[in-house]
Amino acid sequence: MVLRAVSWLACSAVLLLPSWAKLSGQAAPVPPAFRTSSQLVLVPVTVTDREARTVEGLQAKDFRVFEDKVLQQISSFTAEDAPCSVGLVLDISGSMRSALDGAKGVAHAFLETANPQDEFLLLTVSTEPEAAPRFTNEAARLEESIDRASPGGMTALIDTVYLALNRMRKANQSRRALLILSDGMDNYSRYSQSELMHVALEADVQIYAIIMPGISGGSPGGGALFRPSMAGKPIDQARAREGPNLLEELADKTGGLHFHAKNEGEAKDAAAKAGRALRYQYVIGYQPSMVGPTGKWRQVRVKSSVPKVHVDARDGYYAP
């Protein structure tokens, strides 16, 4: 069964803008990147049901926003289906040898959800991170690059995601996300988990992860789910959980979604849901009721009065 994080944020970071925006249910342009201003905080929000399907058609009255546990007054509200810049992080390392064909199929399924204005950057995980030279909106060319990828090497997953977050600074669309297709293992990165998390918290990028241990290409039942009990020693079990846990936390704190897929069919379904969720979002604006010191982390929580839905929004932002 596909699993999701407990609390996640939307595809962009919390945005801070001048207070000219008006409360409205109509689509409005979202600024191109994270901005610091003390006047208006914009929080992109994704709402999904119990099956991780995107919930559309909500209004401002359906939400409540808290900053540092203090209820805020919503001053602007938009809903839109907007194009995205997406970094596609494909794990082709040795640990994914049996799962790579399935992962390629999942990548193709995700690209089928693309908006014609979307742009993509392919990055591959192996001994050394590799990234395409530039973003492209030519999905066919990107799919050819994916099909040519062959498995092998050590797994520098953290280093590759770190590189991806830095490369996303050159994205052209205001909505930015990473989609990570991996088993979550890492055995060769130079950067630490804490260093990666620090960069992720500051980036204007939502992280989605489809965790695919043991998936093979072919029929939906062709893969076996990895279980920690299959590892020989407790330390191996801990290491096996560490990578997937990191991907879950990255998604949780940046407003994305994470999925655990037991087979290729579940992974493709997750890719379609991720594609829809990162494109259709609500953007809620408010003026902070309290002014704190510069550089202080401000916690943001978004809740909905609509029953049986899950609200994903970024954990917060650093005060300008």
C-alpha positions as CSV (number, residue, x, y, z in Angstrom):
1,M,0.0,0.0,0.0
2,V,1.3,3.4,-0.9
3,L,2.2,5.4,2.2
4,R,2.5,9.2,2.7
5,A,4.3,11.4,5.1
6,V,2.4,12.7,8.2
7,S,2.9,16.4,7.4
8,W,4.3,17.8,4.2
9,L,4.5,21.1,2.4
10,A,3.8,22.2,-1.1
11,C,6.1,22.4,-4.1
12,S,7.5,25.8,-3.2
13,A,9.0,27.2,-0.1
14,V,7.2,29.7,2.0
15,L,7.3,33.0,0.1
16,L,7.4,36.5,1.5
17,L,6.0,39.3,-0.5
18,P,4.5,42.9,-0.4
19,S,1.0,43.1,0.9
20,W,-0.8,44.1,-2.4
21,A,-2.2,40.6,-2.9
22,K,-6.0,40.4,-2.4
23,L,-8.1,37.5,-0.9
24,S,-9.4,35.7,-4.0
25,G,-10.2,32.2,-5.2
26,Q,-8.9,33.0,-8.7
27,A,-5.6,31.9,-10.0
28,A,-2.8,34.5,-9.8
29,P,0.9,34.4,-10.7
30,V,3.2,33.0,-8.1
31,P,6.5,34.9,-7.7
32,P,9.5,33.2,-9.3
33,A,11.5,32.4,-6.1
34,F,11.8,32.6,-2.4
35,R,11.7,36.2,-1.3
36,T,12.3,37.9,2.1
37,S,10.0,40.7,3.1
38,S,8.2,41.3,6.4
39,Q,4.9,42.1,4.9
40,L,3.3,39.0,3.4
41,V,4.0,35.3,3.8
42,L,2.8,33.0,1.0
43,V,2.4,29.3,1.8
44,P,1.9,26.9,-1.0
45,V,-0.4,24.0,0.1
46,T,-1.3,20.6,-1.3
47,V,-4.4,18.8,-0.1
48,T,-4.9,15.1,-0.7
49,D,-7.4,12.4,0.3
50,R,-6.7,9.1,1.9
51,E,-5.6,7.6,-1.4
52,A,-3.2,10.4,-2.0
53,R,-5.4,11.9,-4.7
54,T,-5.3,15.7,-5.0
55,V,-8.3,17.5,-3.6
56,E,-9.4,20.5,-5.7
57,G,-12.0,23.2,-5.4
58,L,-11.4,24.3,-1.8
59,Q,-11.7,27.9,-0.6
60,A,-9.9,30.1,1.9
61,K,-12.6,29.4,4.6
62,D,-11.5,25.7,4.5
63,F,-8.1,26.5,5.9
64,R,-6.5,27.8,9.1
65,V,-2.8,28.9,9.3
66,F,-0.7,29.1,12.4
67,E,2.7,30.7,12.8
68,D,4.6,29.6,16.0
69,K,1.2,28.2,17.1
70,V,-0.6,31.6,16.7
71,L,-3.6,31.7,14.4
72,Q,-3.0,34.0,11.5
73,Q,-5.6,35.9,9.4
74,I,-5.6,34.8,5.7
75,S,-5.3,37.8,3.5
76,S,-4.8,36.2,0.1
77,F,-5.8,32.9,-1.5
78,T,-5.2,31.4,-4.9
79,A,-5.7,28.1,-6.5
80,E,-4.0,27.2,-9.8
81,D,-2.6,24.4,-12.0
82,A,0.8,25.8,-12.9
83,P,3.8,24.5,-14.8
84,C,6.8,23.3,-12.9
85,S,10.6,23.0,-13.0
86,V,11.3,19.4,-11.9
87,G,14.7,17.8,-11.1
88,L,14.3,14.1,-11.7
89,V,16.8,12.2,-9.5
90,L,17.2,8.7,-10.8
91,D,19.2,6.2,-8.8
92,I,21.2,4.0,-11.2
93,S,23.8,2.7,-8.6
94,G,24.5,-0.9,-8.0
95,S,22.0,-1.2,-5.2
96,M,19.3,-0.4,-7.8
97,R,20.4,-3.0,-10.3
98,S,17.3,-5.2,-10.0
99,A,15.0,-2.2,-9.7
100,L,16.3,0.1,-12.4
101,D,14.1,-1.1,-15.2
102,G,11.1,-0.6,-12.9
103,A,12.4,2.9,-12.0
104,K,12.7,3.9,-15.6
105,G,9.1,2.9,-16.1
106,V,8.0,5.0,-13.2
107,A,10.0,8.0,-14.6
108,H,8.1,7.6,-17.9
109,A,4.8,7.4,-16.1
110,F,5.6,10.6,-14.3
111,L,6.5,12.4,-17.6
112,E,3.1,11.4,-19.0
113,T,1.6,13.8,-16.4
114,A,3.7,16.7,-17.7
115,N,2.4,20.1,-18.6
116,P,3.7,21.3,-22.0
117,Q,5.4,24.2,-20.2
118,D,7.1,22.0,-17.6
119,E,10.9,21.7,-17.8
120,F,13.0,18.9,-16.5
121,L,16.6,18.3,-15.3
122,L,17.8,14.7,-15.1
123,L,20.3,13.8,-12.4
124,T,21.6,10.2,-11.9
125,V,22.9,8.7,-8.6
126,S,26.0,6.5,-8.8
127,T,29.6,6.8,-7.5
128,E,29.7,10.4,-8.6
129,P,26.5,12.6,-9.1
130,E,25.8,13.5,-12.7
131,A,23.5,16.1,-14.0
132,A,22.3,17.1,-17.5
133,P,23.9,20.4,-18.6
134,R,20.5,22.3,-18.7
135,F,16.8,22.0,-18.2
136,T,14.7,20.8,-21.1
137,N,11.0,20.8,-22.0
138,E,11.6,18.1,-24.6
139,A,10.1,15.0,-22.8
140,A,11.1,12.7,-25.6
141,R,14.7,13.6,-25.4
142,L,14.6,13.2,-21.6
143,E,13.1,9.7,-21.9
144,E,15.9,8.7,-24.3
145,S,18.4,9.7,-21.7
146,I,16.6,7.7,-19.1
147,D,16.5,4.6,-21.3
148,R,20.2,4.8,-22.0
149,A,21.1,4.8,-18.3
150,S,22.8,1.6,-17.1
151,P,23.2,0.4,-13.5
152,G,26.5,0.3,-11.6
153,G,28.8,2.0,-9.1
154,M,28.5,3.1,-5.5
155,T,25.5,5.1,-4.2
156,A,26.1,8.8,-3.5
157,L,22.4,9.7,-3.0
158,I,22.9,12.5,-0.6
159,D,25.5,14.2,-2.8
160,T,23.2,13.9,-5.8
161,V,20.2,15.5,-4.0
162,Y,22.5,18.2,-2.7
163,L,23.6,18.9,-6.3
164,A,20.0,18.8,-7.5
165,L,18.9,21.5,-5.0
166,N,21.7,23.8,-6.1
167,R,21.0,23.2,-9.8
168,M,17.3,24.1,-9.2
169,R,18.4,27.7,-8.6
170,K,18.7,28.0,-12.3
171,A,15.1,26.8,-13.0
172,N,12.8,29.0,-15.0
173,Q,9.4,28.2,-13.5
174,S,8.3,29.6,-10.2
175,R,7.1,26.2,-9.0
176,R,10.0,23.9,-8.3
177,A,10.3,20.3,-7.2
178,L,12.5,17.2,-7.1
179,L,11.3,13.7,-7.7
180,I,13.6,11.1,-6.3
181,L,13.4,7.5,-7.5
182,S,15.6,5.4,-5.3
183,D,15.7,2.6,-2.7
184,G,17.1,5.2,-0.3
185,M,20.5,3.5,0.2
186,D,23.6,5.7,0.4
187,N,27.2,4.4,0.9
188,Y,29.4,6.9,-0.8
189,S,28.3,10.5,-0.1
190,R,30.7,13.2,1.2
191,Y,27.9,15.5,2.5
192,S,26.1,14.5,5.7
193,Q,22.4,14.1,6.2
194,S,22.4,17.2,8.4
195,E,24.2,19.3,5.7
196,L,21.6,18.1,3.1
197,M,18.7,18.9,5.4
198,H,20.0,22.4,6.0
199,V,20.2,23.1,2.3
200,A,16.7,21.6,1.7
201,L,15.1,23.8,4.4
202,E,16.4,26.9,2.7
203,A,15.7,25.9,-0.8
204,D,12.6,27.0,-2.8
205,V,12.0,23.3,-3.8
206,Q,9.5,20.7,-2.8
207,I,10.9,17.1,-2.6
208,Y,8.9,14.1,-3.6
209,A,10.3,10.6,-3.1
210,I,9.2,7.2,-4.4
211,I,11.0,4.6,-2.5
212,M,11.3,1.4,-4.4
213,P,13.3,-1.4,-2.7
214,G,13.5,-4.6,-4.7
215,I,11.2,-3.5,-7.5
216,S,11.9,-5.2,-10.9
217,G,10.5,-4.3,-14.3
218,G,7.7,-6.2,-15.9
219,S,4.4,-7.2,-14.2
220,P,3.1,-5.4,-11.1
221,G,3.9,-8.4,-8.9
222,G,7.5,-8.7,-10.2
223,G,9.2,-7.1,-7.2
224,A,9.7,-8.1,-3.6
225,L,9.4,-5.6,-0.8
226,F,12.5,-5.3,1.3
227,R,12.0,-5.8,5.0
228,P,14.5,-5.0,7.7
229,S,14.2,-8.5,9.0
230,M,15.9,-9.7,5.8
231,A,19.1,-8.0,6.9
232,G,21.6,-10.2,8.7
233,K,22.7,-8.0,11.5
234,P,21.0,-5.2,13.6
235,I,23.5,-2.6,12.2
236,D,22.5,-3.7,8.7
237,Q,18.8,-3.2,9.6
238,A,19.5,0.3,11.0
239,R,21.4,1.2,7.8
240,A,18.6,-0.2,5.7
241,R,16.1,2.1,7.4
242,E,18.3,5.2,7.5
243,G,18.1,6.0,3.8
244,P,14.3,5.7,3.4
245,N,13.8,7.6,6.7
246,L,15.9,10.5,5.3
247,L,13.8,10.7,2.1
248,E,10.7,10.7,4.2
249,E,12.0,13.6,6.3
250,L,13.1,15.6,3.3
251,A,9.7,15.3,1.8
252,D,8.0,16.0,5.1
253,K,9.9,19.2,5.8
254,T,9.8,20.6,2.3
255,G,6.1,20.0,1.6
256,G,6.3,17.1,-0.8
257,L,5.0,13.6,-0.6
258,H,6.7,10.3,-0.1
259,F,5.5,6.8,-1.2
260,H,6.7,3.3,-0.5
261,A,6.0,1.1,-3.5
262,K,6.0,-2.7,-3.3
263,N,5.9,-3.2,-7.0
264,E,6.2,-1.2,-10.3
265,G,2.4,-0.8,-10.5
266,E,2.2,0.9,-7.2
267,A,5.2,3.1,-8.1
268,K,3.7,4.2,-11.3
269,D,0.4,5.1,-9.5
270,A,2.5,7.1,-7.0
271,A,4.2,8.9,-9.9
272,A,0.9,10.0,-11.3
273,K,-0.3,11.2,-7.9
274,A,2.9,13.1,-7.3
275,G,2.7,14.7,-10.7
276,R,-0.8,16.0,-10.1
277,A,-0.1,17.1,-6.5
278,L,3.0,19.2,-7.4
279,R,1.1,21.0,-10.2
280,Y,-2.2,21.8,-8.5
281,Q,-1.7,23.8,-5.3
282,Y,-3.4,26.4,-3.1
283,V,-1.3,29.4,-2.2
284,I,-2.3,31.0,1.2
285,G,-1.1,34.5,2.1
286,Y,-1.0,36.1,5.6
287,Q,0.7,39.0,7.3
288,P,2.5,37.7,10.5
289,S,0.8,39.0,13.6
290,M,4.1,39.1,15.5
291,V,7.5,40.3,14.4
292,G,10.5,38.2,15.6
293,P,14.2,38.6,15.4
294,T,15.9,38.3,12.0
295,G,17.1,34.8,11.2
296,K,14.8,33.1,13.7
297,W,13.0,29.9,12.5
298,R,9.3,30.5,12.3
299,Q,7.1,27.4,12.4
300,V,4.2,27.3,10.0
301,R,1.2,24.9,10.3
302,V,-1.7,24.7,7.9
303,K,-4.9,22.9,8.8
304,S,-8.2,22.2,7.0
305,S,-11.7,21.9,8.3
306,V,-12.6,19.6,5.5
307,P,-12.9,16.0,6.8
308,K,-10.7,13.1,5.7
309,V,-8.1,15.2,3.9
310,H,-4.4,15.5,4.4
311,V,-2.7,19.0,4.2
312,D,0.9,19.3,3.1
313,A,2.7,22.6,3.7
314,R,6.3,23.6,4.4
315,D,7.4,23.4,8.1
316,G,8.3,27.1,8.2
317,Y,10.8,29.8,7.2
318,Y,13.7,31.8,8.5
319,A,12.6,35.4,9.4
320,P,14.0,38.0,7.1
